[in-house]
Amino acid sequence: MLNYDYVWDMIFHPNGAIEVKVHTTGYISSVFLFGDALKYGNRVGEHTLGTVHTHSVHFKVDLDVAGLENWVWAEDMAFVPTAVPWNPEYQIQRLQVTRKLLETEEQAAFPMG
């Protein structure tokens, strides 16, 4: 069982710098620890393994600094079929970062239903 809430800290420094931090809270993704399970996470209790997983956080700040000719890159993750290095006739699905230059502000919006 897992459930996360995120705490966003946005710090506006006197020199004009903006610092953003994201913290997770709640229950972690965990399983019973046995065998060689430490390959798949970290021990978080006597018999509990916190499993390896990913978090993606996206945010955009558009302050029109230095004019209107700004640009933004979107980063996401996609599963890509990849040959198994030790047995090339088999494939696995491997996470890979994808990057795309967004041409319009609308392309940066998330679909809401």
N, C-alpha and C positions, 0 to 999 in steps of 0.2 A: 504494500500500500504506500502511496506517496501523495503528498499534497504540498504545493509550494505557494507562497505569496512572495512578492518581490518588494523590497524597499529601495526606492530611488533617492539618492542624495544628489542634488544639484547645487554646487557651490560656486557662487559668483565672487571671485577674488577682486580686491580693490584695484589690481593692475589690469583688469579687463579679462583675465583668463577665466575660463569656465571649466570646472571639473565635474565629471559625472561618475558616480559609483553605483553599482547595483549589488544588492545583497539578497540572498535567498533566505527564507525562513520556512518553518514547517517541518514536515516529515520527509525523510530521505527515502530513496528507493533502496530497499534492502532485502536480503535473502539469508537463509540459514548458512552459516560458514562450515564447510566441510571439504575434505580432499584438497585439490589444488585450486580452490576457488580464489585464492589471492591473485591469480592471473587476471581476474575480472573485476577487481575493485580493491578496497581497503578495509581492514578490520576496524569496525566502529563499536564493537562490544565483544564480550567473551565468546559468543557463538553467532555473531552478526557480521555480515559483509555488506558494506555500502557499495552498490554496483556501479560500474562505469556507465555513464550516460552523458548526454550533451545538453547544453542550454544555449539557445540563440537569443541574443538581445539586440534589437534594432531601434534606433532612434534617429531623428533628424531635427536639426536646428537650422532654421533659415532666417538669418538676421539681415540679409541683403548687405553684408559687409563688403566693401570695395565695389559696390554697384550691383547690377542685376545679372551679370554674366557669371553666375555661380554654376557649379555642377555637383552631382552626387553619384556615388557608386553604391549599388545595392549588393550586399553579400548574402548568400544563402547556402544551404547544403542540399546535395542531391546524392542519391545512391547511384553508383556507376558500376556496371558489370566490369570486373577486373579478373584477369587470369591469375590463378593461384601460383605464386612464384615457384613453389617446389613441385607443382604438378600442373603445367600450363593447359592441359586438356580440360581442366575444371575451372569454373568461374565462381567468384563470390561477389556479393553486393557490398561495395566499399563507399563510405561517406567521403565526399569530395566537396571542397568549397567552390561555389560558382560566383562569378562577379559580372555585373552588368552595369554599363553606364546608362543612367536614366536621362532621357531627353526632356521630359516634362515633369512638372510638379505632380501631376495627376498619377504618373507611373509610380510614385513613391507612396501613394495612399494604399492602405490595406482594405480589401473588400470587407464590408460589414453586412454580411447576410446576403 
